[in-house]
Amino acid sequence: MADGGTVLQLREVSKTYPGHTAVDNLSLEVPRGAFFSLVGPSGCGKTTTLRMIAGFDLPTSGAVLLNGKDIANLRPYERNVTTVFQSYALFPHLTARQNVEFGLRRRGARELDGPVKKVIELLQLAGKESRKPAQLSGGEKQRVALARALVVEPEILLLDEPLSALDPRLRLHVREELKSLQRRVGITFLMVTHDQEEALSLSDGLAVMHRGRMEQMGTPRELYANPATRFVASFLGLVNWMGGMGVRPEAMHLDNAPDGMPYRAAVIRSVTFLGNCIHVNVDLGDGVTAICEAPRDDKSYTPGQQTTVWWRPADEIRLPEDAL
């Protein structure tokens, strides 16, 4: 996590509609200079939270503080916060440069050339300035949207599902670009996503939301290895649940167990080739099944084959009874 103090703070923020609570008593702090993510399934309240930070929705109760000042009642343009929307929201009749300039012009900036040139070079858009959005690729459109947001030097940049419009191969490339960009500019990024892999790979810190509430907040490693609830454990990756204990597939081994290691007798049900690895689905008896992740060049596994699965006690996910 970044260590430059807190740039954004939500204090007991709620948003209610007739018959529905979208966000329920949410409190969190976002460190200055961090790449922070709100992650959760559709309908969990993360986008509503982003809209309240941006100023598009007003909280029903609670405070939204930017640098310690409550901005909950300020209009969007009165906040030093910018948003990159899922659709990028570029103006189709304007060139890439004109789109980038838009925020500066709206704020009445006298100097355009210097800031615009700097951000165009930063986002590798040189030579594309005169193109309109229809002439740009998906990745280029996103970079124009980022440039438009960054050129006004916001305290915090909000990203609403920024990679969802991209195809899978481009998404991986742009994901790496996005993290590198955030490190270079040093501006706080707050991303909303339902994609746990994106959140884990990009974030310094993240908050997992469920039914309008925050289930857990911390670093990706903390939440993945030490989830506070069964929902957090299962949302952030596959878990094999055996009674009140869970073990992730990559921590389960198919072989004779070393002395002192917990193990279960198993029967192989199916084998799935995933390219970089294989998933072996096993039956542990009593209606319990598990998935074991093995190297793709590991020994062959055959449905019906009897085997043993084992794991290290340190890899067990054990939760309090009220968190199951």
SENU-299515 format. One record per residue (C-alpha): residue number from 1; chain; x, y, z. Coordinates in Angstrom, 3 decimals, decimal comma, m for minus. Layout:
<NUM; 'A'; <X; Y; Z>>;
...
//
This chain:
<1; 'A'; <0,000; 0,000; 0,000>>;
<2; 'A'; <1,193; 3,529; m0,748>>;
<3; 'A'; <2,363; 5,520; 2,269>>;
<4; 'A'; <1,463; 9,128; 1,494>>;
<5; 'A'; <m1,440; 9,536; 3,891>>;
<6; 'A'; <m5,119; 9,225; 3,035>>;
<7; 'A'; <m6,475; 11,015; m0,039>>;
<8; 'A'; <m10,049; 9,676; 0,029>>;
<9; 'A'; <m12,171; 8,607; 2,961>>;
<10; 'A'; <m15,729; 7,318; 3,113>>;
<11; 'A'; <m17,407; 7,503; 6,519>>;
<12; 'A'; <m20,509; 5,389; 7,053>>;
<13; 'A'; <m21,793; 6,139; 3,556>>;
<14; 'A'; <m25,188; 4,737; 2,556>>;
<15; 'A'; <m27,310; 5,053; m0,562>>;
<16; 'A'; <m30,914; 3,941; m0,388>>;
<17; 'A'; <m33,690; 3,842; m2,948>>;
<18; 'A'; <m37,330; 2,955; m2,317>>;
<19; 'A'; <m37,296; m0,681; m1,275>>;
<20; 'A'; <m33,552; m1,119; m1,891>>;
<21; 'A'; <m30,279; m0,274; m0,157>>;
<22; 'A'; <m27,479; m0,072; m2,743>>;
<23; 'A'; <m24,687; 0,859; m0,316>>;
<24; 'A'; <m24,982; 0,118; 3,380>>;
<25; 'A'; <m22,867; 2,001; 5,945>>;
<26; 'A'; <m19,631; 1,816; 3,944>>;
<27; 'A'; <m16,390; 3,114; 5,461>>;
<28; 'A'; <m12,974; 2,924; 3,813>>;
<29; 'A'; <m9,752; 4,844; 3,303>>;
<30; 'A'; <m7,757; 5,073; 0,082>>;
<31; 'A'; <m4,027; 5,871; 0,489>>;
<32; 'A'; <m2,557; 8,686; m1,598>>;
<33; 'A'; <m0,696; 7,403; m4,648>>;
<34; 'A'; <m2,192; 3,912; m4,456>>;
<35; 'A'; <m3,885; 1,794; m7,087>>;
<36; 'A'; <m7,000; 0,793; m5,144>>;
<37; 'A'; <m9,904; m1,371; m6,318>>;
<38; 'A'; <m13,508; m1,917; m5,309>>;
<39; 'A'; <m14,370; m5,437; m6,385>>;
<40; 'A'; <m17,489; m7,552; m6,163>>;
<41; 'A'; <m20,257; m9,164; m8,207>>;
<42; 'A'; <m22,838; m7,214; m10,189>>;
<43; 'A'; <m25,264; m5,419; m7,887>>;
<44; 'A'; <m22,922; m5,311; m4,888>>;
<45; 'A'; <m22,873; m1,496; m4,746>>;
<46; 'A'; <m19,402; m0,790; m6,112>>;
<47; 'A'; <m20,528; 1,328; m9,096>>;
<48; 'A'; <m22,951; 3,284; m6,896>>;
<49; 'A'; <m20,019; 3,971; m4,565>>;
<50; 'A'; <m17,929; 5,234; m7,480>>;
<51; 'A'; <m20,762; 7,495; m8,626>>;
<52; 'A'; <m21,048; 9,025; m5,146>>;
<53; 'A'; <m17,301; 9,736; m5,113>>;
<54; 'A'; <m17,552; 11,288; m8,591>>;
<55; 'A'; <m20,604; 13,363; m7,612>>;
<56; 'A'; <m23,113; 11,803; m10,010>>;
<57; 'A'; <m25,118; 10,431; m7,061>>;
<58; 'A'; <m25,551; 11,960; m3,601>>;
<59; 'A'; <m25,221; 9,768; m0,482>>;
<60; 'A'; <m28,359; 9,257; 1,562>>;
<61; 'A'; <m26,147; 9,536; 4,632>>;
<62; 'A'; <m22,475; 9,628; 5,522>>;
<63; 'A'; <m19,485; 11,682; 4,394>>;
<64; 'A'; <m17,176; 11,571; 1,360>>;
<65; 'A'; <m13,887; 13,301; 2,197>>;
<66; 'A'; <m11,188; 14,336; m0,272>>;
<67; 'A'; <m8,025; 15,471; 1,518>>;
<68; 'A'; <m10,122; 15,718; 4,669>>;
<69; 'A'; <m12,802; 17,974; 3,143>>;
<70; 'A'; <m16,366; 16,687; 2,786>>;
<71; 'A'; <m17,251; 16,863; m0,915>>;
<72; 'A'; <m20,533; 14,909; m0,746>>;
<73; 'A'; <m22,623; 17,923; m1,755>>;
<74; 'A'; <m20,300; 19,336; m4,400>>;
<75; 'A'; <m21,167; 19,034; m8,091>>;
<76; 'A'; <m18,945; 16,728; m10,182>>;
<77; 'A'; <m17,041; 19,603; m11,811>>;
<78; 'A'; <m16,396; 21,172; m8,399>>;
<79; 'A'; <m14,403; 18,126; m7,255>>;
<80; 'A'; <m10,785; 17,523; m8,221>>;
<81; 'A'; <m11,771; 14,029; m9,332>>;
<82; 'A'; <m12,020; 12,653; m12,869>>;
<83; 'A'; <m13,710; 9,522; m14,208>>;
<84; 'A'; <m12,888; 7,160; m17,061>>;
<85; 'A'; <m16,135; 5,435; m17,966>>;
<86; 'A'; <m16,580; 1,872; m19,149>>;
<87; 'A'; <m17,619; 3,175; m22,596>>;
<88; 'A'; <m14,799; 5,816; m22,502>>;
<89; 'A'; <m17,472; 8,492; m23,360>>;
<90; 'A'; <m15,330; 10,148; m26,046>>;
<91; 'A'; <m16,959; 12,835; m28,175>>;
<92; 'A'; <m17,251; 11,243; m31,639>>;
<93; 'A'; <m17,125; 14,572; m33,518>>;
<94; 'A'; <m13,902; 15,698; m31,822>>;
<95; 'A'; <m10,359; 14,588; m32,633>>;
<96; 'A'; <m8,236; 12,762; m30,089>>;
<97; 'A'; <m6,473; 16,014; m29,193>>;
<98; 'A'; <m9,740; 17,915; m28,861>>;
<99; 'A'; <m11,067; 15,187; m26,572>>;
<100; 'A'; <m7,924; 15,448; m24,437>>;
<101; 'A'; <m8,253; 19,253; m24,289>>;
<102; 'A'; <m11,920; 19,165; m23,296>>;
<103; 'A'; <m11,483; 19,152; m19,517>>;
<104; 'A'; <m8,855; 21,885; m19,595>>;
<105; 'A'; <m11,066; 24,114; m21,756>>;
<106; 'A'; <m14,044; 23,515; m19,480>>;
<107; 'A'; <m11,967; 24,640; m16,511>>;
<108; 'A'; <m10,901; 27,757; m18,373>>;
<109; 'A'; <m7,220; 26,846; m18,562>>;
<110; 'A'; <m5,136; 29,384; m20,436>>;
<111; 'A'; <m2,261; 27,025; m21,217>>;
<112; 'A'; <m3,186; 23,997; m23,308>>;
<113; 'A'; <m0,198; 23,057; m25,446>>;
<114; 'A'; <2,219; 22,145; m22,653>>;
<115; 'A'; <m0,055; 19,913; m20,561>>;
<116; 'A'; <m1,641; 18,294; m23,638>>;
<117; 'A'; <1,711; 17,532; m25,271>>;
<118; 'A'; <3,005; 16,042; m22,026>>;
<119; 'A'; <0,073; 13,686; m21,544>>;
<120; 'A'; <m0,055; 12,682; m25,234>>;
<121; 'A'; <3,593; 11,653; m25,044>>;
<122; 'A'; <3,028; 9,897; m21,713>>;
<123; 'A'; <0,222; 7,798; m23,180>>;
<124; 'A'; <2,001; 7,181; m26,489>>;
<125; 'A'; <m0,613; 8,954; m28,608>>;
<126; 'A'; <1,796; 11,015; m30,709>>;
<127; 'A'; <0,707; 10,874; m34,368>>;
<128; 'A'; <m2,889; 10,043; m33,422>>;
<129; 'A'; <m3,934; 13,564; m32,363>>;
<130; 'A'; <m5,992; 14,329; m35,467>>;
<131; 'A'; <m7,891; 11,038; m35,538>>;
<132; 'A'; <m11,485; 10,811; m34,395>>;
<133; 'A'; <m12,643; 8,017; m32,060>>;
<134; 'A'; <m14,027; 5,920; m34,941>>;
<135; 'A'; <m10,480; 5,795; m36,360>>;
<136; 'A'; <m8,922; 4,537; m33,127>>;
<137; 'A'; <m8,508; 0,994; m31,784>>;
<138; 'A'; <m10,035; m0,051; m28,466>>;
<139; 'A'; <m6,726; 0,393; m26,667>>;
<140; 'A'; <m6,162; 3,806; m28,269>>;
<141; 'A'; <m9,639; 4,975; m27,259>>;
<142; 'A'; <m8,891; 4,010; m23,697>>;
<143; 'A'; <m5,604; 5,904; m23,757>>;
<144; 'A'; <m7,371; 9,025; m25,071>>;
<145; 'A'; <m9,933; 8,731; m22,260>>;
<146; 'A'; <m7,096; 8,353; m19,735>>;
<147; 'A'; <m5,245; 11,324; m21,220>>;
<148; 'A'; <m8,374; 13,498; m20,998>>;
<149; 'A'; <m8,759; 12,519; m17,338>>;
<150; 'A'; <m5,097; 12,939; m16,388>>;
<151; 'A'; <m4,395; 16,244; m18,136>>;
<152; 'A'; <m6,353; 18,164; m15,471>>;
<153; 'A'; <m4,139; 16,622; m12,752>>;
<154; 'A'; <m6,881; 15,232; m10,505>>;
<155; 'A'; <m6,355; 14,183; m6,912>>;
<156; 'A'; <m7,906; 10,836; m7,780>>;
<157; 'A'; <m8,770; 9,072; m11,037>>;
<158; 'A'; <m11,879; 6,872; m10,996>>;
<159; 'A'; <m12,000; 3,901; m13,380>>;
<160; 'A'; <m15,323; 2,186; m14,076>>;
<161; 'A'; <m14,662; m1,363; m15,404>>;
<162; 'A'; <m11,879; 0,099; m17,593>>;
<163; 'A'; <m10,906; m3,134; m19,372>>;
<164; 'A'; <m14,277; m4,791; m19,925>>;
<165; 'A'; <m14,720; m3,430; m23,467>>;
<166; 'A'; <m11,438; m4,957; m24,668>>;
<167; 'A'; <m10,896; m8,418; m26,117>>;
<168; 'A'; <m9,029; m10,875; m23,827>>;
<169; 'A'; <m5,598; m10,582; m25,474>>;
<170; 'A'; <m5,660; m6,784; m25,570>>;
<171; 'A'; <m7,025; m6,685; m22,032>>;
<172; 'A'; <m3,893; m8,356; m20,651>>;
<173; 'A'; <m1,617; m5,923; m22,510>>;
<174; 'A'; <m3,596; m2,823; m21,479>>;
<175; 'A'; <m3,705; m4,075; m17,895>>;
<176; 'A'; <0,084; m4,006; m17,766>>;
<177; 'A'; <0,091; m0,547; m19,379>>;
<178; 'A'; <m2,417; 0,752; m16,845>>;
<179; 'A'; <m0,373; m0,328; m13,850>>;
<180; 'A'; <2,812; 1,093; m15,361>>;
<181; 'A'; <1,032; 4,382; m16,098>>;
<182; 'A'; <m0,221; 4,724; m12,541>>;
<183; 'A'; <3,288; 4,191; m11,200>>;
<184; 'A'; <4,704; 6,842; m13,550>>;
<185; 'A'; <2,127; 9,581; m12,891>>;
<186; 'A'; <1,764; 8,885; m9,169>>;
<187; 'A'; <m1,929; 9,819; m9,123>>;
<188; 'A'; <m4,286; 7,759; m6,982>>;
<189; 'A'; <m6,348; 5,339; m9,108>>;
<190; 'A'; <m9,622; 3,925; m7,786>>;
<191; 'A'; <m10,938; 1,148; m10,006>>;
<192; 'A'; <m14,282; m0,619; m9,927>>;
<193; 'A'; <m14,294; m4,119; m11,395>>;
<194; 'A'; <m16,102; m7,444; m11,077>>;
<195; 'A'; <m12,977; m9,236; m12,378>>;
<196; 'A'; <m11,056; m10,606; m9,418>>;
<197; 'A'; <m7,959; m11,350; m11,508>>;
<198; 'A'; <m7,754; m7,703; m12,587>>;
<199; 'A'; <m8,186; m6,515; m9,024>>;
<200; 'A'; <m5,550; m8,885; m7,642>>;
<201; 'A'; <m2,980; m8,140; m10,350>>;
<202; 'A'; <m3,361; m4,342; m10,475>>;
<203; 'A'; <m4,107; m3,261; m6,941>>;
<204; 'A'; <m1,993; m2,144; m4,022>>;
<205; 'A'; <m5,140; m2,481; m1,926>>;
<206; 'A'; <m8,698; m3,568; m2,518>>;
<207; 'A'; <m12,075; m3,760; m0,829>>;
<208; 'A'; <m14,423; m6,670; m1,541>>;
<209; 'A'; <m18,091; m5,639; m1,540>>;
<210; 'A'; <m21,156; m7,870; m1,188>>;
<211; 'A'; <m24,798; m6,788; m0,938>>;
<212; 'A'; <m23,895; m3,148; m0,384>>;
<213; 'A'; <m21,438; m3,830; 2,410>>;
<214; 'A'; <m17,680; m4,154; 2,563>>;
<215; 'A'; <m16,722; m7,720; 3,436>>;
<216; 'A'; <m12,974; m7,121; 3,777>>;
<217; 'A'; <m10,253; m4,621; 2,881>>;
<218; 'A'; <m6,492; m5,147; 2,590>>;
<219; 'A'; <m3,718; m6,007; 0,181>>;
<220; 'A'; <m4,394; m8,606; m2,546>>;
<221; 'A'; <m2,062; m11,074; m0,836>>;
<222; 'A'; <m3,785; m10,617; 2,537>>;
<223; 'A'; <m7,266; m11,121; 1,143>>;
<224; 'A'; <m6,324; m14,113; m1,007>>;
<225; 'A'; <m4,365; m15,931; 1,695>>;
<226; 'A'; <m6,385; m14,852; 4,741>>;
<227; 'A'; <m9,989; m14,142; 3,720>>;
<228; 'A'; <m12,273; m13,035; 6,520>>;
<229; 'A'; <m15,407; m14,691; 5,118>>;
<230; 'A'; <m16,326; m17,574; 2,877>>;
<231; 'A'; <m17,650; m15,096; 0,305>>;
<232; 'A'; <m14,291; m13,291; 0,055>>;
<233; 'A'; <m12,412; m16,593; m0,174>>;
<234; 'A'; <m14,601; m17,921; m2,982>>;
<235; 'A'; <m14,927; m14,635; m4,877>>;
<236; 'A'; <m11,174; m14,160; m5,166>>;
<237; 'A'; <m10,492; m17,654; m6,511>>;
<238; 'A'; <m11,434; m21,311; m6,439>>;
<239; 'A'; <m11,575; m22,971; m3,028>>;
<240; 'A'; <m12,091; m26,634; m2,163>>;
<241; 'A'; <m14,262; m26,710; 0,948>>;
<242; 'A'; <m13,923; m29,736; 3,193>>;
<243; 'A'; <m16,131; m29,242; 6,214>>;
<244; 'A'; <m15,217; m25,917; 7,778>>;
<245; 'A'; <m11,843; m25,728; 6,053>>;
<246; 'A'; <m10,814; m24,631; 2,570>>;
<247; 'A'; <m7,757; m25,280; 0,403>>;
<248; 'A'; <m7,116; m23,618; m2,954>>;
<249; 'A'; <m6,490; m25,891; m5,987>>;
<250; 'A'; <m2,862; m24,799; m6,427>>;
<251; 'A'; <m2,148; m25,874; m2,833>>;
<252; 'A'; <m3,516; m29,417; m3,274>>;
<253; 'A'; <m1,025; m32,067; m4,401>>;
<254; 'A'; <m1,699; m35,388; m6,096>>;
<255; 'A'; <0,802; m37,868; m4,701>>;
<256; 'A'; <1,749; m39,809; m1,619>>;
<257; 'A'; <1,596; m37,433; 1,326>>;
<258; 'A'; <4,872; m36,627; 3,120>>;
<259; 'A'; <4,973; m37,564; 6,781>>;
<260; 'A'; <2,872; m35,312; 8,961>>;
<261; 'A'; <0,899; m33,708; 6,130>>;
<262; 'A'; <m2,932; m33,864; 6,068>>;
<263; 'A'; <m4,298; m35,979; 3,227>>;
<264; 'A'; <m7,424; m37,619; 1,807>>;
<265; 'A'; <m7,903; m40,692; m0,339>>;
<266; 'A'; <m9,385; m39,697; m3,696>>;
<267; 'A'; <m10,660; m41,014; m7,014>>;
<268; 'A'; <m10,024; m39,023; m10,186>>;
<269; 'A'; <m13,241; m37,985; m11,913>>;
<270; 'A'; <m12,017; m35,865; m14,830>>;
<271; 'A'; <m8,990; m33,981; m16,173>>;
<272; 'A'; <m9,150; m30,536; m17,831>>;
<273; 'A'; <m6,256; m29,144; m19,876>>;
<274; 'A'; <m5,939; m25,367; m19,426>>;
<275; 'A'; <m2,757; m24,656; m21,373>>;
<276; 'A'; <m0,464; m23,516; m18,577>>;
<277; 'A'; <m1,692; m26,211; m16,188>>;
<278; 'A'; <m4,242; m28,977; m15,753>>;
<279; 'A'; <m7,144; m29,241; m13,331>>;
<280; 'A'; <m7,791; m32,682; m11,907>>;
<281; 'A'; <m11,280; m33,090; m10,458>>;
<282; 'A'; <m11,323; m35,696; m7,679>>;
<283; 'A'; <m13,950; m37,382; m5,527>>;
<284; 'A'; <m13,074; m37,412; m1,818>>;
<285; 'A'; <m16,091; m39,460; m0,743>>;
<286; 'A'; <m19,197; m38,487; 1,204>>;
<287; 'A'; <m20,269; m36,308; m1,721>>;
<288; 'A'; <m17,200; m34,034; m1,442>>;
<289; 'A'; <m15,271; m33,145; m4,597>>;
<290; 'A'; <m12,135; m31,059; m5,105>>;
<291; 'A'; <m10,034; m29,563; m7,886>>;
<292; 'A'; <m6,268; m30,033; m7,831>>;
<293; 'A'; <m4,020; m27,906; m10,034>>;
<294; 'A'; <m1,046; m29,747; m11,524>>;
<295; 'A'; <1,706; m28,842; m14,022>>;
<296; 'A'; <0,715; m29,584; m17,624>>;
<297; 'A'; <3,739; m31,840; m18,109>>;
<298; 'A'; <3,054; m33,757; m14,916>>;
<299; 'A'; <2,334; m37,480; m15,046>>;
<300; 'A'; <m0,860; m38,586; m16,729>>;
<301; 'A'; <m4,077; m38,873; m14,768>>;
<302; 'A'; <m6,931; m41,168; m15,749>>;
<303; 'A'; <m10,599; m40,977; m14,700>>;
<304; 'A'; <m11,324; m43,759; m12,202>>;
<305; 'A'; <m7,727; m43,825; m10,962>>;
<306; 'A'; <m7,263; m44,013; m7,194>>;
<307; 'A'; <m4,870; m41,507; m5,697>>;
<308; 'A'; <m4,139; m39,368; m2,649>>;
<309; 'A'; <m4,447; m35,605; m2,262>>;
<310; 'A'; <m2,498; m33,732; 0,394>>;
<311; 'A'; <m1,765; m30,159; 1,419>>;
<312; 'A'; <0,273; m28,158; 3,892>>;
<313; 'A'; <m1,439; m26,945; 7,074>>;
<314; 'A'; <m0,199; m23,407; 6,297>>;
<315; 'A'; <m2,359; m23,426; 3,146>>;
<316; 'A'; <m5,586; m24,176; 4,986>>;
<317; 'A'; <m8,243; m21,472; 5,022>>;
<318; 'A'; <m9,981; m21,674; 8,381>>;
<319; 'A'; <m12,780; m19,253; 9,202>>;
<320; 'A'; <m14,793; m18,560; 12,351>>;
<321; 'A'; <m18,154; m20,319; 12,340>>;
<322; 'A'; <m20,022; m17,038; 11,849>>;
<323; 'A'; <m17,981; m16,331; 8,688>>;
<324; 'A'; <m18,786; m19,603; 6,924>>;
//
